[in-house]
Amino acid sequence: MATSTTSSVPVGSTGAGGGNTLRITGLNTGLDIDAMVKKMLIADQSKVDQAKQAQQLIKWKQEAYQSIITDVKDLQSTYFDITNSENYLMSSNSYNNMTATSSSESTVGAKASSNVTAGTYKILVSQLAKGATITGESKLEITTGEHIGDDVTDSTTLKELGITNTDGKVSFKVSYGSNGSTTSEKTINVNESSTIGELVNAIKNETEGAVTAKFDELTGKFSIQTTTTGLGSTLKIEDTNNALSNLKISESDKNVNKNGQDALVAIKEPGSDKYVTSTQSSNNFTVNGMSYTISDINSTVDITGSGIEVDANSTDSPVSISVTQDTSKVHDLISSFIDKYNNLVGEIQDKLNEKKDYDYKPLTDSQKEEMSDTDITNWEDKAKQGILRNDDNLQQLLNDLTSAFNTPVVDSSGKSISSFYFGSIGSNALGIDTSDDYSQGAKLSITDDQQFTDIITNHIDDIMKLFTTTSDSKDTTTKFNESGIFERINQIINNNVGVIGTTLNSGTLTKYANLQDDYSVTGGSGTGTLPDQIYQKQLLINTLTERMNADQTKYYNQFTQLEVAMEQLNAQQSTLSLYLG
């Protein structure tokens, strides 16, 4: 008689690979099949673990690269971002060591360039610059509708002012220009239902901001004016359907060119006992390196032209502007750059010199299961050491940075562009030098602070040439030699991490750390970036895992066959025993 064998074949998920497979647990043979299969898969598991460990090392290297890229970008955004005006090393404003202080900012503000003479400047303002303006001669009134007698506001409609036409449209022409001539003409089209505020917007929009309009609720008057100021600015309006009369524009102001007015000032510079007159088309102007912003009148001096010497009147209250030299701004800016730069260089140099302890490899999953979180963290910190040791890209970056400082800055004829040079030896040395300690990489130090300060004080133009000169050469080597030191640094940073505002770019470090080129099935079409290497290792892990799973299934099938055979043998023996009783 036959004996059932299904009782010894349970459904389970045991073994190295798991899964829902029909497996024999060794009831008939007495063998620990799961343990035996696991041992048989040691070679397969070892290959998978090794591939995962190799991939983990690449991922750690990627993380280390990304950390350095972040710090390089931090240096870049702090000192080479044009929008960061306080610290932008490429702007002449950053090297301006002259400070101007006005006795009355509400009347005249001033800013001194680096080449102005220190001392006290005095300025008289007898007239402000204005744009060409046409203003209604009287207050606007509501003449129709339910609001007759009410005050006019921006929300009052043109129809309520009595501006109506059979087609409901309102239009007039505005002509404007500069240098005393009319260069543009625009037709302003609105509807009688449009408000005064909408008319104001229409004038600005149609002329692209060259002409603006305003309704003054205090005076009740409507005005049109050019945004450009000065005697040369012109404005003319032409009434095409009687719209302007209801805006209280007088007949004498229609169809004629109106001009703006110039600012009239008189300036007394240090060392002079007379004021010299000047006619300016704008209220913001520069004279001999001093930039002035005038906002109010403080003089009755009769100014009839430019370049005339005059005396102040007894009733005048001139604004005094004190210009002093301040070397601390430039000194502190360059010093702060050196500190941040040295921190970055030190970080890279440490990574390049960090020794690797080969006793610490990435942990396998089975190893992590036997360790605490703290032990895992400590182990991995050790395993990450030396991940960037002697890295070619980072070493090249440091070499380029060192060369940026040590290579003389020359003009197109090969002559030094500045009277001073980067270094610490000689009377014309800047007093800043790179470290002569190889282990310090390209770190900088101010070797002679007094000499550096003296050069800032007396030769700021030479400092600017040495640091900020740009070159138009298309040849890479020539461009490098003809560029100032900070211009070189800026370009080196761009070449390694990309220009400001970009994340994924072709910069050497960024591309190597972040850009994956290989998406092929076999993993052989990339450019060797870290994401490519991670991807290729993942393909290998997938292949080895599939192979291990296949071996596991094969081994379990073999043991299953053995168990079934043993169970059949046991059944036959049991039957035979019954017969032989």
SVG drawing of the C-alpha trace seen along z (x, -y; Angstrom):
<svg xmlns="http://www.w3.org/2000/svg" viewBox="-26 -138 90 150">
<polyline fill="none" stroke="black" stroke-width="0.4" points="0.0,0.0 1.2,-3.5 2.1,-6.1 1.5,-9.9 4.7,-12.0 3.3,-15.5 3.5,-15.9 7.3,-16.4 7.3,-19.1 6.2,-22.4 6.0,-25.8 8.7,-28.1 11.0,-31.1 14.1,-29.7 17.6,-29.8 20.0,-32.5 17.7,-33.9 14.3,-33.5 11.3,-33.4 8.1,-31.3 9.3,-27.9 8.4,-24.4 11.4,-23.2 12.3,-20.1 13.5,-20.8 15.5,-17.7 13.1,-15.6 14.0,-12.4 17.8,-12.9 18.2,-14.6 20.3,-17.3 20.1,-21.0 19.6,-21.9 19.2,-25.7 22.6,-25.8 24.2,-23.6 22.8,-25.8 24.0,-28.9 27.5,-27.4 27.4,-26.4 26.5,-30.0 29.4,-31.5 31.5,-32.0 28.5,-33.6 27.7,-35.8 31.4,-36.9 31.4,-38.1 28.1,-40.1 29.6,-41.6 32.8,-42.5 30.9,-44.3 28.8,-46.2 31.9,-47.1 33.5,-48.5 30.4,-50.4 30.2,-51.8 33.8,-53.1 32.8,-55.0 29.7,-56.4 31.8,-57.7 34.2,-59.2 31.3,-60.9 30.1,-62.3 33.6,-63.6 33.7,-65.3 30.3,-66.8 31.4,-68.2 34.4,-69.9 32.3,-71.2 30.0,-72.8 32.9,-74.6 34.4,-75.7 31.0,-77.1 30.8,-78.9 34.1,-80.6 32.8,-81.4 29.5,-82.9 31.1,-84.9 33.8,-86.7 33.1,-86.1 29.3,-86.8 28.6,-90.1 25.4,-90.5 27.3,-90.4 28.5,-94.0 30.0,-93.9 32.6,-91.3 32.8,-91.1 36.6,-90.9 36.3,-91.8 34.7,-95.2 36.7,-98.4 34.3,-99.6 35.7,-96.9 39.1,-98.6 37.9,-102.1 39.6,-103.3 38.1,-106.7 35.1,-107.5 32.8,-110.5 30.6,-111.9 28.0,-114.6 27.0,-117.2 23.4,-117.0 22.5,-113.8 19.0,-115.1 20.4,-117.9 23.5,-116.4 24.8,-112.8 28.3,-111.9 30.5,-108.9 34.3,-109.2 36.2,-107.0 39.6,-105.7 41.4,-108.5 39.9,-111.6 41.8,-113.9 41.2,-113.6 39.8,-116.8 36.7,-118.9 34.4,-119.5 31.7,-122.1 28.7,-122.3 26.0,-124.9 22.8,-123.9 20.7,-126.7 18.5,-124.5 17.6,-120.9 17.4,-119.0 13.8,-118.3 12.2,-116.5 10.0,-118.3 6.7,-118.8 3.2,-119.9 0.8,-120.6 -2.8,-121.4 -3.5,-125.1 -6.2,-124.4 -7.9,-121.8 -9.8,-118.9 -13.6,-118.9 -16.3,-116.3 -18.8,-117.8 -21.1,-114.8 -22.7,-111.8 -23.8,-111.3 -20.5,-112.5 -20.7,-116.1 -19.1,-118.3 -17.1,-115.5 -13.3,-115.6 -11.5,-114.0 -9.5,-110.8 -7.5,-108.2 -10.7,-106.2 -12.7,-109.1 -13.6,-108.2 -12.8,-110.4 -16.5,-110.6 -17.1,-112.2 -14.6,-114.9 -16.6,-115.6 -14.3,-113.8 -16.7,-112.1 -17.0,-111.2 -19.6,-109.5 -17.5,-106.4 -16.6,-106.4 -12.8,-106.5 -10.4,-109.1 -7.0,-109.7 -4.2,-112.2 -0.6,-112.2 2.6,-112.4 5.9,-113.2 9.2,-113.1 12.9,-113.1 16.4,-114.1 19.2,-116.4 16.6,-119.1 14.8,-117.1 11.7,-115.0 12.5,-111.4 9.4,-109.4 5.6,-109.9 2.9,-107.7 -0.8,-107.8 -2.5,-107.3 -5.8,-105.4 -8.3,-104.9 -12.0,-104.8 -14.3,-107.4 -15.0,-104.8 -11.3,-104.6 -10.2,-106.1 -7.5,-108.7 -5.3,-105.9 -5.8,-103.8 -4.9,-106.8 -1.7,-107.3 -0.8,-103.7 -1.6,-103.9 0.8,-106.8 3.6,-105.0 3.0,-101.7 2.6,-103.2 5.8,-105.2 7.7,-102.3 8.3,-104.5 9.9,-107.4 6.9,-109.6 4.9,-109.3 1.8,-111.1 0.6,-112.0 -2.6,-113.2 -1.8,-115.2 -4.7,-114.8 -3.4,-117.7 -3.5,-120.3 -6.0,-118.4 -3.9,-118.9 -2.9,-116.5 0.6,-116.5 2.7,-114.7 6.5,-114.6 9.5,-112.9 11.6,-110.6 14.8,-111.9 15.9,-115.2 17.9,-118.2 17.4,-121.0 17.7,-118.6 14.6,-116.6 11.5,-117.5 7.8,-116.9 4.8,-117.8 1.2,-116.8 -1.4,-117.1 -5.1,-117.0 -6.9,-114.8 -10.4,-114.7 -10.6,-117.5 -9.5,-115.3 -6.8,-117.6 -9.1,-120.6 -11.0,-118.7 -7.7,-117.7 -7.2,-121.5 -4.2,-121.6 -4.0,-125.1 -4.1,-125.9 -0.6,-127.5 0.8,-124.1 -0.7,-122.1 1.3,-121.4 4.5,-123.0 7.8,-121.5 8.4,-121.8 11.9,-121.4 13.2,-120.2 15.8,-122.0 19.4,-121.4 20.8,-121.2 22.9,-124.2 25.6,-123.7 28.9,-125.2 31.6,-123.1 34.7,-124.1 37.3,-121.4 40.1,-121.0 42.9,-123.5 40.6,-126.0 39.2,-129.3 36.5,-129.6 33.4,-127.7 33.4,-126.6 30.0,-126.4 28.7,-123.3 25.6,-122.6 24.3,-119.0 21.4,-117.3 20.8,-115.0 20.6,-115.2 23.1,-112.3 26.4,-113.2 30.2,-112.8 32.9,-115.5 36.6,-114.6 35.8,-111.2 33.2,-112.5 29.7,-111.2 27.0,-113.6 23.3,-113.1 21.4,-116.3 17.9,-116.5 17.4,-120.1 18.4,-123.7 20.7,-125.5 21.9,-128.5 20.9,-131.6 24.1,-131.9 23.5,-133.0 24.9,-130.3 24.9,-131.1 27.2,-128.3 29.9,-125.8 33.5,-126.5 32.9,-129.9 34.4,-130.9 31.9,-132.4 31.7,-133.3 29.0,-132.0 26.3,-134.5 25.8,-135.4 22.5,-133.5 23.9,-130.3 24.4,-127.1 26.9,-125.0 26.9,-121.2 30.3,-120.0 31.6,-116.7 34.5,-115.2 36.6,-112.7 39.0,-110.6 41.2,-107.6 40.2,-104.3 42.6,-101.3 40.8,-99.0 38.1,-98.1 40.4,-96.7 42.7,-95.2 39.9,-93.4 38.3,-92.2 41.5,-90.6 42.3,-89.2 38.9,-87.6 39.3,-86.1 42.7,-84.6 41.2,-83.1 38.3,-81.4 40.6,-80.4 43.1,-78.8 40.3,-76.8 39.3,-75.4 42.9,-74.6 43.6,-73.1 40.5,-70.8 41.6,-69.6 45.3,-69.2 44.2,-67.1 42.1,-64.8 45.0,-64.4 47.4,-63.5 45.0,-61.4 46.3,-57.8 44.1,-54.8 43.8,-52.0 43.2,-48.9 42.1,-47.0 38.8,-48.9 36.6,-48.0 32.9,-48.8 30.8,-46.5 28.6,-43.8 25.0,-43.5 25.7,-40.5 28.5,-42.3 26.2,-45.3 23.6,-42.9 26.1,-42.0 27.1,-45.6 25.5,-48.6 24.8,-51.8 27.6,-53.6 30.1,-50.8 28.9,-51.0 29.4,-54.8 32.9,-54.6 33.9,-51.8 32.7,-53.6 34.5,-56.8 37.7,-54.8 36.8,-53.2 36.2,-56.6 39.7,-57.8 42.1,-58.2 39.2,-58.0 40.6,-61.0 44.3,-60.4 46.4,-61.6 43.3,-62.4 44.4,-63.7 41.6,-66.2 42.0,-67.8 45.8,-67.9 45.4,-69.6 43.1,-72.2 45.7,-73.0 48.4,-73.3 46.3,-75.7 45.5,-77.8 49.2,-78.0 50.1,-79.0 47.4,-81.7 49.3,-83.5 52.9,-82.7 52.7,-83.4 53.5,-87.1 50.7,-89.2 51.8,-90.7 50.4,-92.8 50.3,-91.8 54.0,-92.7 55.0,-90.6 55.8,-93.4 54.6,-93.4 51.2,-95.1 51.8,-96.5 54.7,-98.1 54.2,-95.5 54.3,-91.7 52.9,-88.9 55.4,-87.7 57.4,-88.6 60.9,-89.3 61.9,-92.8 60.8,-96.4 58.1,-96.0 56.7,-92.7 53.1,-92.8 53.7,-91.3 51.4,-88.3 52.9,-85.0 52.1,-81.3 53.4,-78.9 56.8,-77.3 55.7,-74.3 54.7,-71.6 52.3,-70.0 50.3,-73.3 49.6,-73.2 48.6,-76.6 47.8,-78.3 48.4,-82.1 49.7,-84.4 50.3,-88.1 54.0,-88.0 54.5,-91.8 51.3,-93.5 52.9,-97.0 54.1,-96.8 50.8,-95.4 48.9,-98.3 51.3,-100.9 50.7,-99.7 46.9,-99.8 47.2,-103.3 49.4,-104.8 49.1,-102.5 45.5,-101.1 45.4,-101.3 48.4,-98.9 46.6,-96.6 43.5,-96.6 45.7,-95.9 47.4,-93.0 44.2,-91.4 41.4,-92.3 42.9,-92.9 41.0,-90.9 42.2,-89.6 40.4,-89.3 42.9,-86.7 41.3,-83.5 44.5,-81.6 44.2,-79.8 47.8,-80.4 48.0,-84.0 44.6,-84.7 45.9,-83.2 49.2,-85.2 47.4,-88.5 44.7,-88.1 44.8,-89.4 45.2,-87.0 41.5,-87.1 40.4,-86.9 42.5,-83.7 41.0,-82.3 37.5,-83.0 38.2,-81.2 39.8,-78.2 36.7,-77.9 34.4,-78.1 36.4,-75.4 36.0,-73.1 32.5,-73.7 30.8,-75.8 29.6,-79.4 27.5,-80.7 23.9,-79.6 24.5,-76.2 24.5,-72.8 24.8,-70.2 27.5,-71.5 30.7,-70.4 33.1,-71.7 35.8,-69.1 34.8,-68.3 31.0,-68.7 31.0,-66.5 33.1,-63.8 31.0,-63.7 27.5,-64.3 27.0,-63.6 26.1,-60.1 26.9,-59.5 26.4,-55.7 22.9,-54.3 23.8,-51.3 22.6,-47.8 26.2,-46.5 27.6,-49.6 30.5,-50.2 29.6,-53.5 30.3,-56.1 33.1,-58.5 34.3,-57.2 32.5,-59.6 31.6,-58.5 27.9,-58.1 29.0,-56.0 31.2,-53.8 28.3,-53.4 26.0,-52.4 28.5,-49.9 28.9,-48.4 25.1,-48.1 24.9,-46.2 27.6,-43.8 25.7,-43.5 22.5,-42.7 24.3,-40.0 26.0,-38.4 22.8,-38.4 20.8,-36.8 23.6,-34.2 23.5,-33.5 19.7,-33.2 20.0,-30.7 22.6,-28.7 20.4,-28.8 17.4,-27.5 19.6,-24.8 20.9,-23.6 17.5,-23.5 16.1,-21.5 18.9,-19.0 18.2,-18.6 14.5,-18.3 15.2,-15.5 17.3,-13.8 14.5,-14.3 11.9,-12.9 14.1,-9.9 14.8,-9.3 11.1,-9.6 10.2,-7.0 12.9,-4.7 11.6,-5.1 8.1,-4.3 9.2,-1.2 11.1,0.0 8.0,-0.7 5.8,1.4 8.3,4.2 8.4,4.3 4.6,4.6 4.8,7.6 7.6,9.3 5.9,8.5"/>
</svg>
